[in-house]
Amino acid sequence: GENVEQHPSTLSVQEGDSAVIKCTYSDSASNYFPWYKQELGKGPQLIIDIRSNVGEKKDQRIAVTLNKTAKHFSLHITETQPEDSAVYFCAASAIGGSARQLTFGSGTQLTVLP
Amino acid sequence: NAGVTQTPKFRILKIGQSMTLQCTQDMNHNYMYWYRQDPGMGLKLIYYSVGAGITDKGEVPNGYNVSRSTTEDFPLRLELAAPSQTSVYFCASSPPTDYEQYFGPGTRLTVT
């Protein structure tokens, strides 16, 4: 089955700096890579996703890059703000499967220091 | 829409007791999922359903059972609770036209 590894487990940045979180996956059949943000006491919420037919996707201050050859993808947050502090999870899935199962990474606790 | 709702929010069980975690969604999503989240371990899929009457095992199904008699409801049953089932449980749903999963607020379960 799929295995997703995520680094780092914790990340502290100064407000206004950039943050980068990296994930690697093992199953070459995976072709859908979402990122979820989990605030304290809440369920995860999708912030951005990318499919294997593109190498980069941006949405305002967040972007995701994908390298299918190396089997890794990254989340980039620019101009970080205190409200970006949360746990971020990457995930991988093979679109076309009957259940659309997601395999999650272990999470990154991001702290944005004012 | 209320989205995905879960009850209870918190529960303490004694070893060997049983309980049902409730999950309801009002978005007419056909896909529904149950995850458990242990500290530092991410989310692990317990069971999933692709529609009413259809369920299947995920990565960590042992000690749990599910049913899906309606589109809206997807309860998770714990039989003979064990300390290893102490975790936060999340229910999620997904529409047929998108891959985004919508999560409920979670149930924090402690087994002592």
Interface residues (C-beta under 8 A of the other chain):
Chain A: G1 V4 Q6 S9 Y32 P34 G41 K42 G43 P44 Q45 L46 D49 F89 S93 I95 S98 A99 R100 Q101 L102 T103 F104 G105 S106 G107
Chain B: V4 Y31 G40 M41 G42 L43 K44 L45 Y48 V50 D56 G58 E59 F90 A92 S94 Y99 E100 Q101 F103 G104 P105 G106
